[in-house]
């Protein structure tokens, strides 16, 4: 198990998130966050070397992009056909208010 890190205040983070944590929960989250940060440190320390230019495959041989072609877009009435509440002109979808 990684060493406990004390450089991040779990109580402060919980207060910012408006969470009430028991001391047992705070200790659990402190331990879990320490494990996550330890893993992140291991990943950051790993050497990820890009292949040299001579080792890279031929770029034209592995090209997966398709050429851009101009096509007509979907008509507004077809795009709005499955919408639950629409306004015909100017082709809008009515949604419920989520912020009060």
Secondary structure, DSSP 4 states (H G I P E B T S, - for coil): -PPPP-SS-HHHHHHHTT----HHHHHHHHHHHHHHHHHHHHHHHS--PPPPTTTSPPTTTT--PPPP---PPPPHHHHTTT-SSEETTTTEE-------
